[in-house]
């Protein structure tokens, strides 16, 4: 084993130990409990801040959106950003988000130990990536990216009735100043952004590969449809005379699946989901007069996503006509596909291949903070193998031998990216 190989192995071992330490500190029998803006979230960040200050002697800066930044200045202000997030969902896993933050911390340690520092290296711990408490994912990174609509989220409440603005205030964040984080981001002369995350799906496991290179994050079209017919008695209304809103929604849902299958091609994975169905009057002896159904369509390529949503609209209109009902659409959320930088993808491929022997490429169905960075700087991600494809639960895991290789690959990718940015 070469000196650098041994160094990377030692670093990976340290990251895994710290992941376990954080899990012990902020988990219970249900799993990780680092829900954003709560006491265990603050505890995790205090633990992280202490490590940065005590081990590296560096300051931790909180931006206007509550994101944490740690910087090692270099000979140039051209900056490589490495990233993750410490917040978790309730009863979450030991790796989701924090794998990126703690691997990034190790990248800082390694860079601090170097005599030559040709560029600036900066770590960011994004605030409230999960959106688990108030329902708005990518909160801190969207503020930094300039896409957050503050008035849209201002009065969001959690299950206990706490308003987002008050929770932010408790954590030293003024909701009316959050978008100042965008200007703060633009002050960074960013040359590259790297993020490490667990896959949260079964693809790498199905290939028995420890690490994957991410092509980009899916674009999303998310809508709520309301089919309206006529409620009627289930015993006295003949089937041909019914205006059954649920049957229209069901017909639509089946066609949504077919839309996904039609556009599913090698290298162009797509997903389509109807995850919410609600009928009125919701009694066993009544034909449903109203049915609301959600649709979530995701694709890596904008033209494919546009075709999918167009076909879904046609399918909804056809289902409504066939069942003699009407249909209304309400947009819940959309985001365009965010393809990653080809040069950084190639660098990540090289690093992963050196460590693992192979570098499979795959898109990301779940969204990540990296999606908010794509419009502003070259961006790339690595994924780690997820056991059984599970995440957002206490069973989330990655075999240690795979985790070790992924962390090594990420650190090597960071070194290669620094060299790449230094030459430009």
C-alpha positions in Angstrom: 0.0 0.0 0.0 1.4 3.4 -1.0 1.7 6.2 1.5 -1.3 8.0 0.1 -3.4 4.8 0.1 -2.5 4.3 3.8 -3.3 8.0 4.5 -6.7 7.6 2.8 -7.4 4.4 4.7 -6.6 6.1 8.0 -8.9 9.1 7.0 -11.8 6.8 6.2 -11.4 5.0 9.5 -11.5 8.3 11.3 -14.7 9.4 9.4 -16.5 6.2 10.3 -15.5 6.5 13.9 -16.9 10.0 14.0 -20.1 8.9 12.2 -20.6 6.4 15.0 -19.8 9.1 17.6 -22.4 11.4 16.2 -25.0 8.6 16.0 -24.4 7.8 19.7 -24.8 11.4 20.6 -27.9 12.2 18.7 -29.9 9.0 18.3 -32.3 6.9 20.3 -33.8 3.4 19.8 -35.8 4.8 16.9 -32.8 6.1 15.0 -31.2 9.6 14.4 -33.2 12.5 15.8 -31.3 15.5 14.4 -34.4 17.2 13.1 -33.5 20.7 11.9 -33.8 23.6 14.3 -34.4 21.3 17.3 -32.3 20.6 20.4 -30.4 17.6 19.0 -29.7 19.4 15.7 -28.1 22.2 17.8 -26.2 19.6 19.8 -24.9 18.0 16.6 -23.7 21.4 15.3 -22.1 22.2 18.6 -20.2 18.9 18.5 -19.1 19.6 15.0 -18.1 23.2 15.8 -16.0 22.1 18.7 -14.1 19.6 16.5 -13.4 22.4 13.9 -12.2 24.8 16.5 -10.2 22.4 18.8 -8.6 20.3 16.0 -8.1 22.8 13.3 -8.2 26.2 15.1 -10.7 27.4 12.5 -13.7 29.6 12.9 -17.2 28.4 11.9 -19.3 31.1 10.2 -23.0 30.9 10.1 -24.6 32.6 7.1 -27.9 34.4 6.9 -29.8 31.2 6.3 -28.2 29.2 9.1 -25.7 27.3 7.0 -22.3 26.7 8.6 -19.1 27.5 6.7 -15.5 26.6 7.5 -12.7 27.9 5.2 -9.0 27.1 4.8 -7.5 30.0 2.7 -5.1 29.1 -0.1 -2.7 31.0 -2.4 -5.7 31.7 -4.6 -9.3 32.7 -3.6 -10.5 30.3 -6.2 -12.5 27.9 -4.0 -13.4 24.2 -3.9 -16.5 23.7 -1.8 -17.2 20.3 -0.1 -20.6 19.7 1.5 -23.1 17.8 3.5 -25.9 18.3 6.0 -26.1 17.3 9.7 -29.9 17.4 10.0 -31.9 14.2 9.8 -35.5 13.1 9.5 -37.1 11.8 12.6 -36.1 8.2 13.3 -33.5 8.5 10.5 -30.3 6.7 9.7 -26.7 7.1 10.8 -25.3 8.2 7.4 -27.9 10.4 5.6 -26.4 13.8 5.2 -23.8 13.6 7.9 -21.6 11.3 5.8 -21.0 14.3 3.5 -20.3 16.7 6.3 -17.9 14.5 8.2 -16.1 13.4 5.0 -15.8 17.1 4.2 -14.3 17.7 7.7 -11.7 15.1 7.0 -10.9 16.8 3.7 -10.2 20.0 5.6 -7.9 18.1 8.0 -6.0 16.6 5.1 -5.7 20.0 3.4 -4.6 21.8 6.6 -1.8 19.3 6.9 -0.5 20.1 3.4 2.4 22.6 3.0 1.1 23.8 -0.4 -2.4 25.1 -0.7 -2.9 26.4 -4.2 -6.7 27.1 -3.8 -9.1 27.8 -1.0 -11.0 24.9 0.5 -14.4 25.5 2.1 -16.8 23.2 3.9 -20.5 24.0 4.1 -23.0 22.2 6.4 -26.4 23.0 4.9 -29.2 23.8 7.2 -32.5 21.9 7.0 -31.9 19.8 3.9 -34.5 17.3 4.8 -37.5 19.7 5.4 -38.8 17.0 7.8 -40.2 19.5 10.4 -41.8 22.2 8.2 -42.1 20.5 4.8 -39.7 22.6 2.8 -36.6 20.6 1.7 -33.3 22.3 0.8 -34.2 25.3 2.9 -30.7 26.6 3.6 -29.2 25.8 0.2 -32.2 27.3 -1.6 -31.7 30.5 0.3 -28.1 30.5 -0.7 -29.0 29.5 -4.3 -31.5 32.4 -4.4 -34.6 30.3 -5.2 -36.3 30.3 -1.8 -39.6 32.2 -1.6 -39.5 33.5 1.9 -43.2 34.6 1.9 -44.2 31.1 0.8 -42.6 29.4 3.8 -42.9 32.1 6.5 -46.0 30.7 8.2 -45.3 27.0 7.7 -45.9 25.2 11.0 -44.7 21.9 12.5 -46.9 19.3 14.2 -46.8 21.2 17.4 -48.0 24.5 15.8 -44.6 26.1 16.0 -44.1 28.6 13.1 -41.0 28.3 11.0 -40.0 31.9 11.5 -40.0 31.4 15.3 -38.0 28.2 15.0 -35.4 30.0 12.9 -35.3 32.8 15.4 -34.5 30.3 18.2 -31.5 29.3 16.1 -30.3 32.8 15.4 -31.8 33.1 11.9 -34.0 36.0 10.8 -36.4 34.7 8.1 -36.5 38.2 6.5 -32.7 38.1 6.1 -32.4 34.6 4.8 -31.9 35.5 1.1 -28.8 37.5 2.1 -27.2 34.1 2.0 -27.4 34.3 -1.8 -25.2 37.4 -1.9 -22.8 35.7 0.6 -22.5 32.7 -1.7 -21.9 34.8 -4.7 -18.9 36.4 -2.9 -17.2 33.1 -3.0 -15.0 32.6 -6.1 -16.3 29.0 -6.5 -14.5 26.8 -8.9 -16.1 23.5 -7.9 -18.6 21.9 -5.5 -18.5 18.3 -4.3 -21.0 16.4 -2.2 -21.1 12.9 -0.9 -24.3 11.1 0.1 -25.7 7.7 0.4 -27.7 6.6 -2.6 -31.0 6.0 -0.7 -31.9 3.5 -3.4 -31.1 -0.1 -4.5 -29.1 0.5 -7.8 -25.5 0.2 -6.4 -26.5 -2.7 -4.3 -28.0 -4.5 -7.3 -24.7 -4.0 -9.1 -22.7 -4.9 -6.0 -20.7 -1.6 -6.4 -19.6 0.4 -3.3 -19.6 3.8 -5.0 -21.3 5.6 -7.8 -20.8 8.8 -9.7 -23.9 10.9 -10.0 -24.9 12.3 -13.4 -27.3 15.0 -11.9 -30.5 15.3 -9.9 -33.9 14.6 -11.5 -36.2 17.4 -12.4 -39.6 17.2 -10.7 -43.1 17.9 -11.7 -45.4 17.5 -8.6 -49.1 18.3 -8.8 -52.4 17.6 -7.1 -55.4 16.6 -9.3 -59.0 17.0 -8.2 -61.5 14.9 -10.1 -65.1 16.0 -9.4 -68.1 13.9 -10.3 -71.3 13.2 -8.3 -71.7 11.4 -5.0 -74.5 8.8 -5.1 -75.8 5.8 -3.3 -73.8 2.7 -4.0 -76.8 0.5 -3.9 -79.3 2.3 -6.1 -77.1 3.9 -8.8 -76.4 1.7 -11.8 -72.8 1.6 -12.8 -73.3 3.0 -16.3 -75.0 6.0 -14.8 -72.4 6.9 -12.2 -70.0 9.8 -12.3 -67.3 8.1 -10.1 -64.4 10.5 -9.4 -62.3 7.7 -7.9 -62.5 5.5 -11.0 -61.3 8.5 -13.0 -58.4 8.9 -10.6 -57.6 5.2 -10.7 -57.7 5.1 -14.5 -55.3 8.1 -14.5 -52.9 6.5 -11.9 -52.6 3.3 -14.1 -51.8 5.5 -17.1 -49.2 7.4 -15.1 -47.4 4.1 -14.5 -47.5 3.4 -18.3 -46.1 6.8 -19.0 -43.1 6.0 -16.8 -42.5 2.7 -18.4 -42.7 4.2 -21.9 -40.0 6.7 -21.1 -37.8 4.2 -19.2 -34.7 3.7 -21.2 -31.1 2.7 -20.5 -29.3 5.8 -19.2 -32.6 7.7 -19.0 -34.2 6.4 -15.9 -37.5 8.1 -14.9 -40.1 7.6 -12.1 -43.8 8.4 -11.8 -45.7 8.1 -8.6 -49.2 8.7 -7.3 -48.6 8.8 -3.6 -51.8 10.5 -2.2 -55.4 9.6 -2.8 -58.3 11.1 -0.9 -62.0 10.5 -1.7 -65.2 12.2 -0.6 -67.6 11.4 1.0 -65.4 8.5 2.1 -68.1 6.1 3.2 -68.5 2.5 2.1 -72.1 3.0 0.7 -71.4 6.0 -1.5 -70.0 6.4 -5.0 -67.1 8.9 -4.6 -68.1 12.3 -5.9 -64.6 13.9 -5.4 -61.2 12.3 -5.6 -57.9 14.1 -5.1 -54.7 12.3 -6.3 -51.1 13.4 -6.4 -48.6 12.9 -9.2 -44.8 13.1 -8.8 -42.9 12.7 -12.1 -39.1 12.8 -12.2 -36.5 12.7 -15.0 -32.9 13.7 -15.6 -33.6 15.2 -19.0 -35.8 18.3 -19.4 -37.4 17.2 -22.7 -38.3 13.8 -21.3 -39.9 15.4 -18.2 -41.8 17.8 -20.4 -43.2 15.0 -22.5 -44.2 13.0 -19.4 -46.2 15.9 -17.8 -47.8 16.6 -21.2 -48.9 12.9 -21.5 -50.1 13.0 -17.9 -52.4 16.0 -18.7 -53.8 14.1 -21.7 -54.3 11.0 -19.6 -56.2 13.0 -16.9 -58.4 14.6 -19.5 -59.2 11.3 -21.1 -60.0 9.7 -17.7 -62.3 12.6 -16.8 -64.2 12.3 -20.1 -64.5 8.5 -19.9 -66.0 8.8 -16.4 -68.1 11.9 -17.0 -66.3 14.0 -14.4 -64.1 17.1 -14.4 -60.5 17.5 -13.4 -58.5 20.5 -12.0 -54.7 20.7 -11.6 -52.9 22.4 -8.8 -49.1 22.7 -9.0 -47.4 21.6 -5.8 -43.7 22.1 -6.8 -41.5 21.9 -9.8 -37.7 22.1 -10.3 -35.8 21.6 -13.5 -33.3 18.8 -14.0 -29.9 19.7 -12.7 -27.2 17.8 -14.7 -23.7 17.9 -13.2 -20.5 19.3 -14.6 -18.9 16.9 -17.2 -15.4 17.7 -16.1 -16.1 17.1 -12.5 -18.0 13.9 -13.3 -14.9 12.7 -15.2 -12.6 13.6 -12.2 -15.0 11.7 -9.8 -15.0 8.7 -12.2 -11.2 8.6 -12.1 -11.0 8.8 -8.3 -13.7 6.1 -7.8 -12.1 3.8 -10.4 -8.7 4.1 -8.7 -10.2 3.1 -5.3 -12.8 0.6 -6.3 -11.9 -0.6 -9.8 -15.1 0.6 -11.4 -17.1 3.8 -11.5 -20.8 3.2 -12.4 -22.8 6.3 -13.2 -26.4 6.9 -12.1 -28.8 9.8 -11.7 -30.2 10.9 -8.4 -34.0 10.6 -8.0 -34.0 12.3 -4.5 -33.1 15.9 -4.5 -29.9 17.2 -2.8 -28.4 20.5 -1.9 -26.2 20.1 -4.9 -29.2 20.8 -7.1 -29.3 24.4 -5.8 -25.6 24.9 -6.6 -25.7 23.7 -10.2 -26.7 27.2 -11.6 -23.8 28.9 -9.8 -20.7 26.6 -10.1 -19.4 23.3 -11.5 -21.0 20.6 -9.3 -20.7 16.9 -8.8 -21.7 14.1 -6.4 -20.7 10.7 -5.3 -23.1 8.1 -3.9 -22.4 5.3 -1.4 -24.1 1.9 -1.5 -27.3 1.7 0.5 -28.1 -1.7 2.1 -31.5 -2.9 0.8 -31.9 0.5 -0.8 -33.2 1.9 2.6 -32.9 5.4 3.9 -34.9 7.7 6.2 -35.2 4.9 8.7 -33.1 3.4 11.5 -32.3 0.4 9.3 -30.3 2.6 6.9 -26.8 1.2 6.4 -23.8 0.8 4.2 -21.4 -2.2 4.7 -18.2 -0.9 6.3 -16.0 -2.2 3.5 -18.1 -0.2 1.0 -18.3 2.8 3.2 -14.5 2.8 3.6 -14.0 2.8 -0.2 -16.5 5.5 -0.8 -15.0 7.8 1.7 -11.5 7.2 0.3 -12.9 7.9 -3.2 -14.5 11.1 -2.1 -11.3 12.4 -0.5 -9.3 11.4 -3.5 -11.8 13.2 -5.8 -11.4 16.3 -3.6 -7.7 16.2 -4.1 -8.0 15.8 -7.8 -10.6 18.6 -8.0 -8.3 20.9 -6.1 -5.5 20.2 -8.6 -8.0 20.7 -11.5 -9.2 24.1 -10.1 -5.7 25.2 -9.4 -4.8 24.8 -13.1 -7.7 26.9 -14.4 
